[in-house]
Amino acid sequence: MNAYDFKGQTAVVTGGAQGIGYAVVQRLLAGGAKVALWDQSAEALQSAKESLSGQGEFATFQVDIANLKQVEAAADATDRTLGPISVLGNSAGHRRGERAGRELRAGRMEQGDQREAYRHLQRQPCAEC
Ligand SMILES: NC(=O)c1ccc[n+]([C@@H]2O[C@H](COP(=O)([O-])OP(=O)(O)OC[C@H]3O[C@@H](n4cnc5c(N)ncnc54)[C@H](O)[C@@H]3O)[C@@H](O)[C@H]2O)c1
């Protein structure tokens, strides 16, 4: 695996608590960056905090990146905690159809919603759904 030198950098990774963003966080930490995980899920942030323990210097911030005030507050807090931001990894988002697929598998949907979810999944095929 390639190694990169991120020493002296402060990185923000949106959606950093899970999935692709989390993998990016791990690579940045391995390269010596200080990393701020920005994610809207408190639960995922807590879990990331526990699993990243000992892997480097990082901080977690609960923030909805669609909310400008929250983004500005998180940027200020990151600056105060880890220093000026020099790297941005943007991974916040949702896998298309993933939530619908999960609900369908768990059998938690009403019939009408199921039909809509199937239609959605047919339009947007997802390998994991
Ligand atoms: N996984 C794939 O195969 C794939 C392929 C192409 C594109 N993508 C895109 O890449 C991005 C990340 O995918 P992933 O598979 O890592 O998803 P994921 O669901 O595993 O992780 C996304 C993270 O983003 C966070 N998030 C969502 N909306 C947010 C918001 N408004 N503010 C802050 N945090 C937010 C979620 O809480 C979650 O922790 C998504 O936009 C997805 O559509 C994924």
PDBQT file of the ligand as one rigid body, heavy atoms in Angstrom, charges set to zero:
ROOT
HETATM    1  N1  LIG A 201     -19.749   3.111  -1.368  1.00  0.00    +0.000 N 
HETATM    2  C1  LIG A 201     -19.764   3.198  -2.711  1.00  0.00    +0.000 C 
HETATM    3  O1  LIG A 201     -19.623   2.200  -3.440  1.00  0.00    +0.000 OA
HETATM    4  C2  LIG A 201     -19.894   4.554  -3.379  1.00  0.00    +0.000 A 
HETATM    5  C3  LIG A 201     -19.763   4.647  -4.749  1.00  0.00    +0.000 A 
HETATM    6  C4  LIG A 201     -19.847   5.917  -5.370  1.00  0.00    +0.000 A 
HETATM    7  C5  LIG A 201     -20.105   7.034  -4.610  1.00  0.00    +0.000 A 
HETATM    8  N2  LIG A 201     -20.258   6.913  -3.274  1.00  0.00    +0.000 N 
HETATM    9  C6  LIG A 201     -20.522   8.145  -2.527  1.00  0.00    +0.000 C 
HETATM   10  O2  LIG A 201     -19.467   8.379  -1.592  1.00  0.00    +0.000 OA
HETATM   11  C7  LIG A 201     -20.014   8.964  -0.405  1.00  0.00    +0.000 C 
HETATM   12  C8  LIG A 201     -19.640   8.117   0.815  1.00  0.00    +0.000 C 
HETATM   13  O3  LIG A 201     -20.106   6.801   0.601  1.00  0.00    +0.000 OA
HETATM   14  P1  LIG A 201     -19.957   5.689   1.725  1.00  0.00    +0.000 P 
HETATM   15  O4  LIG A 201     -20.197   4.390   1.059  1.00  0.00    +0.000 OA
HETATM   16  O5  LIG A 201     -18.677   5.901   2.474  1.00  0.00    +0.000 OA
HETATM   17  O6  LIG A 201     -21.229   6.061   2.643  1.00  0.00    +0.000 OA
HETATM   18  P2  LIG A 201     -21.496   5.742   4.201  1.00  0.00    +0.000 P 
HETATM   19  O7  LIG A 201     -22.983   5.821   4.340  1.00  0.00    +0.000 OA
HETATM   20  O8  LIG A 201     -20.791   4.496   4.640  1.00  0.00    +0.000 OA
HETATM   21  O9  LIG A 201     -20.815   6.967   4.965  1.00  0.00    +0.000 OA
HETATM   22  C9  LIG A 201     -21.255   8.281   4.739  1.00  0.00    +0.000 C 
HETATM   23  C10 LIG A 201     -21.081   9.091   6.007  1.00  0.00    +0.000 C 
HETATM   24  O10 LIG A 201     -21.531  10.426   5.708  1.00  0.00    +0.000 OA
HETATM   25  C11 LIG A 201     -22.279  10.897   6.819  1.00  0.00    +0.000 C 
HETATM   26  N3  LIG A 201     -23.187  11.944   6.353  1.00  0.00    +0.000 N 
HETATM   27  C12 LIG A 201     -24.224  11.832   5.497  1.00  0.00    +0.000 A 
HETATM   28  N4  LIG A 201     -24.820  13.027   5.310  1.00  0.00    +0.000 NA
HETATM   29  C13 LIG A 201     -24.131  13.933   6.064  1.00  0.00    +0.000 A 
HETATM   30  C14 LIG A 201     -24.263  15.326   6.297  1.00  0.00    +0.000 A 
HETATM   31  N5  LIG A 201     -25.231  16.045   5.724  1.00  0.00    +0.000 N 
HETATM   32  N6  LIG A 201     -23.388  15.930   7.145  1.00  0.00    +0.000 NA
HETATM   33  C15 LIG A 201     -22.405  15.204   7.735  1.00  0.00    +0.000 A 
HETATM   34  N7  LIG A 201     -22.241  13.878   7.562  1.00  0.00    +0.000 NA
HETATM   35  C16 LIG A 201     -23.084  13.238   6.729  1.00  0.00    +0.000 A 
HETATM   36  C17 LIG A 201     -23.015   9.673   7.341  1.00  0.00    +0.000 C 
HETATM   37  O11 LIG A 201     -23.425   9.851   8.695  1.00  0.00    +0.000 OA
HETATM   38  C18 LIG A 201     -21.948   8.587   7.183  1.00  0.00    +0.000 C 
HETATM   39  O12 LIG A 201     -21.148   8.462   8.337  1.00  0.00    +0.000 OA
HETATM   40  C19 LIG A 201     -21.531   9.054  -0.610  1.00  0.00    +0.000 C 
HETATM   41  O13 LIG A 201     -21.845  10.355  -1.073  1.00  0.00    +0.000 OA
HETATM   42  C20 LIG A 201     -21.794   8.026  -1.694  1.00  0.00    +0.000 C 
HETATM   43  O14 LIG A 201     -22.952   8.360  -2.455  1.00  0.00    +0.000 OA
HETATM   44  C21 LIG A 201     -20.148   5.710  -2.647  1.00  0.00    +0.000 A 
ENDROOT
TORSDOF 0
